[in-house]
Amino acid sequence: MTTATKLRPLAGGSEDMGLQVLNALPHPVVMVAEDDRICAANDAAQQFFQASAGWLARHKLDELVPFGSPVLGLVDQVRLTRSPVSEYRLDVGTPRNGGDRIVDVYATPVPERPAHVVLMLQERTMADKMDRQLTHRGAARTVVGLASMLAHEIKNPLSGIRGAAQLLESSVEEMDRPLTRLICEEADRIVHLVDRMEIFSDERPIERTPVNIHVVLEHVKRLAQSGFARNIRIVEAYDPSLPPVYANRDQLIQIFLNLLKNATEAIGEAGDGEIVLTTAFRPGVRLSVPGSRDRVTLPLEFCVRDNGPGVPEDLMPHLFDPFVTTKANGTGLGLALVAKIVGDHGGVIECESQPRKTVFRILMPAWTGPMVPEED
């Protein structure tokens, strides 16, 4: 029987140094042996599972996680592929560890120990799980309801108000005509806002095809540099071996135009403004689908990074909600629309922000059918 009480030292380092490094980590780390027993655990793991390393060493992984947990399949997948894999938002809660423990799991093989797997858990709260999975869809549903209401209840009376203002303009004195023109302009502005919101109520299935993301990004880059981002340096860091993304090309253009415009406005007049576009393949990324036990593979990662001042901390939890904006004349619909489009594609969008480094990260499904010629 395995009787480990601490994680073994790092290769090439002293035992004390290895233990200090691993025990300093705030995240639980365990090593699973080939018979699925816990052969090592750091201090954070002992606290997480509310058990000593000696007790953990006498039990198998399936005794520590819920019955049929995806963590077990994750370990098997790492052993089979001999490569790291990540799973997000898994519930590993049991009565022993307090229930409702939502974690991101990072699993990697141990080259020196065949069939051994190291797991690192990054804990999330239940509220975080609900926010990450449902916020974007909830925001979209909110805007759909508002769009329908506004379209029926506001646009018709606005037409009457505008018509009345036009009639008045021909009969009032010259000094009062700016007021009637103001009424017309404001009515037009509200109609334009409602028209933008009506996009959210379009529930028709998306027409998707295999799309070369680099062709899309190059097109968006040209549009941006010929207009709103003409004074911004745009850098490309692409993985040229990426497979096509399974998406609607026009909607992808809309997504990245919105993100580049936001990045440009965030940078402002800074003389060293820079936006970095990156693409990468993340084969281990799988996410749960609301209303289903299935997990969808989202291996394509597209990022837009800028060196602006960053997103205010109090705004981050609501960044993709409608009508949330820091711009004086903004409508707050741009990022809500981006989130809806990404969600309609079965993808996920996230934002990480700190001063001089704001990253919008999009995870999307890849095209899995036969390869097709690249788009022009």
N, C-alpha and C positions, 0 to 999 in steps of 0.2 A: 504494500500500500504506500502511496506517495505521502510523504510527511514534510512538506515544505511549509515554512512559516513566513518567509520573506521572498520577494523576487530576487533572483540570482543577480550577481553583478553584471554590469555591462562588459561586453567583450573588450579585453585589452585594458580594463580599468581596475582599480582596487575595489574590494567588496564594499567597503564603507562608502566610497564615492558613488558606486552604482546604486546602493540603497538610498543614499541621500537624494540623488537626482530623482529616482522613481517615487520616493515617499514625499518629495516636495511637490509633485504634481497634484493639482486640485481634483483631477478626474480619476475615477476608479480604473485600475489596470489589473487584469488577471491574465494568467497563462493557463490554457486548457491543454491537457496532455492528450495523447492519442486515444486513451480510453474515456475521454471527456471529463476526467477528474480535474479539479482546480489544483494545479501544482505550484502556483505562486500567486501572491496578491500583495498589492501595496497598501499603505495605510488608508488611503481614500476608499479603496475597495472594501476593506474591513468595516469602515464606517457605513458605507453604502448598504452592504448586505447585513449589517448589524451582527457580525460574527467575526471571530478571530481567524487568523490565517490557518491555525491548526485545525479549527472546525471546518473551514472551507476545504482544506486538503483531504478531508474524509468524505467529501460529497462530490457528486457529478454536477455538471452545469445545468442539466434538466431539472435538478432539485432546487435550483436557485431562481429560475425564471418560470413564468406561467406555462401551463401545458400547451404544447404545440407552438411555442414562441418562435417567431422568425429568426431569433438569435441562433437557434440550433441549426437551422438551414444555412445561415450565414457562415457558421463554422465549417459545415460540410462543403460549402462552395469554395471557401478559401483553401481547404485541403485539396479539392479537386483541381482548381485552377492554379494553385501555388502563386497567387497574386493577391494584393490587398483589395478589400471590398468595404464599402461604407453603406450603412442603412440609417435612414433618418426617421425620427419620431416613432420609435418603438416603445410599447408599454411593457416594462419588465417588472411591474409592481406585483407583489405577493403580500399576503398577510404578514410575513416575516419582516419585510422591509418597508412596511407602512402603506402599501398599495399605491396605485396611480403614480408610478415613477416613469416618466416619459424621457427617453434618452435618444441621442444619436450614437450609433455604434460604429467604431472603426476597428476592423479586423485585419490582421496581417500574419502571414506565415513566419515561422522561425527557421531560417535556413539551416542552422546547426542542429536542429531537432526536428526530424521528419514527423509530420502529422501534428506537431504542436502549433497552437494558434494563440496569438496575443490579442486580447480585446481591450479597447479603451472606451469607456462610456462617458459621454458628455450629457449631463442631466439637463432636462428642460422641465418647466412647470406645466401643469395641465393647461393653464391659461395660455401659455406660449404655444402649446400644441394647437389649441383651438384657433388662436390668432393666425398662426402661419398657414393652417389648412383652410380656414373658412373666411378670413378677412376679405380677400380679394373677391370671392364669389358673393359674399354678403354686400360688399360695396357695389358690385355690379347690379345685384338685385335691387338695392336701394335706388340707384340711379334709374333703373328700368321703370320702377314705380313712379318716380318723380317725372321722368320723361313723358310717360303716358298721361299723367295728370296735367302737366304743363301744356302738352300738345292740344288737349281737348278744352282745357279751362282758361288758357291764357292767350293762345294765338288768335282765336276768333275775336275776342274783345279788342285785342291790340290792333287788328285790322280796322275795326270801327274807329278807334281812337286816332289812328294815323290818317284815315280818310277825313275825319272831322277836322284835324289839324291842317290838312291840305286845303280844305274849303275855307277855313278861317284865314289862311295866309293871303288869299286874294281880296279879303275884305277889311283886314286890319291895317292900321297905319304902318308906315315903313319902320318906325322905331320898335314896333312890336313883332315884326316878322322873324327876327332871330329866335324869339320864344317858340313860335310855331315850328320853325325848322328844328329846334332842339327837341320838341316833342316827337317829331318824325324820326330823328336820328336815334333817340333813346328807344323808341318802339322797334326800330330796325335792329338795334343791338340786342334787345331781349329776344326777338324772333331768331336771330342768329344763334344765341345761346341755347334756345330750345331746340333748334335744328341739330346742334352738336350733341345735345343730350339724347335725341331720338336715335342716334347711332347705337346707344346701349340697349335699346329695346329690340334690336334685330336679332332674333333667335334662330335664324335659318342656319342649316348645317354649313360649315365652312368648306369651300372647295379647296382641297389640299393636293399638292403634287410634290415630288422631290425637288428641292430648291438648293442651289449652291449658295450657301450663306455668304461666301466671300464676294460673289458677284453682287449680292444685295448690299453688303457693306461698302463696296467700292462705289456703287451707285449713290448711296446715301452720303458718303464722304464727298463726292463731287458736288451734290446738291448743297451740302452744308458749306463747303469752302467757296462756293460761288455766291453765297448769300450770307446767312447770319453768322457763320463761323469763319469768315474770311481772314480774321486776324488771329485765329487760334491754330496752334500746331496740332495736327492729328496724326498719331503714331499707330502703326499696325503691328500686331504681334499675333500672327495667325499660325494655326496648325494646318499645313497644306494637305494633310492626309485625311481630313475629316470627310465622313460620308455626307450625303445630302441630308438636309433637315426636311421632315415631313410637315409642310406648312403651306400657307397661302402667301405668295410672294408679295402682293400688294400690301397685305397687312404687316408683313415683316418690315417692309419699308416704312410704314406708318409708325411701328414700334421704335425703330432706331432713329428716325427723324425726331420723334418726340424726346428720346433720351439725349440725343446730341444737342437739341435746342435747350433742354433743361441744363445740361452741363455747361453750355456756352453762357447762358444767363447767370449761372452760379459763379463762373469764373469772373464775369464782368470785364472791367477794363484792365485787369492785371496784365502786365507786359510779358510775363512768362507763362501765359495760359497754355495748357496742354491737355488733350483728350487722348486716351489710349484705348484702342479697340482690340480685344483679344478673343480668340476662339480656342477651344480645347476639347479633348475627348476625356470623359470621366466615366469609364465603364462600370464602376461600382455604384453609381447613384441610382437608387430606386426609391420611389415615393408611393404612399398609399393613396388610393382614389376614394374620395368621399362617397359613402353609400355602398361600398364594395370592399371585399376582403382582398381584392387583387392589388398587386403592386406593379406600377408601371416603370419601365426603364427609361430614364431621361439622361442619356449619355452625352449630349451635346451642351456645352457651356459657352455662352457668349457674354462678354463683359464690356461695359462702357465705364471707364475710369477717368475722373477729372481731378485736377489739383486746385479746386476751388476751396472756399472756406469751410465746406461741410454742411450737413443738414443739422439744424437745431435739434438737440436731444429730445425736447418735448414734442417735436413733430414726428419723430421716427415711428412711433406706434401707429400713426394715422396717415402715413405718407401716401398710401394708395387709396385713401378714402376720397370720395367726391367733395369738391369745394374746399379742400385743404391746400393752401398755397401761402408762400411768403412774398409773392410778387404783388406790387401795388395794383396792377391792372390784370392780374391773373384770374382765371375762372376756377382753377383747381380741378379741371377735368382731364388734363393731359395724362397724368400718371394713372388715374382711375381707368382711363380708356386703355392704356398700355396693359394694366393688370388684367382687364377683361379679355383682351385679345390673347394674351399669353395663356390665361386660364382656359379659354375656348379651345386652344390647341392642346390642352392637357399638360401644359408646362407650368413652371413656377418662376416667379421673379422675386428677388430679394435685394435688399440694399444694406450695405455696410458703409458707415461714414465716420470720418474723423477729419480734423483740419488738414488740408492739402491732399486728402485721399478719400474720395467718395466713389464707391463701386456699385453699379447696378449689375446684378448677375442674373442671367436668364438660363434656365435649364429646359431643354426641349427634346422631344422624341426624334430619333433618326429614321430615315427612310430605310425600310428593311426589304423592299422588293428588288426586282432586277435593276441593275445600274442603267442609267440613261445618259445620253450625251449632255455635256454641260451647257447651261444657257448662255446666250450671247450677252 
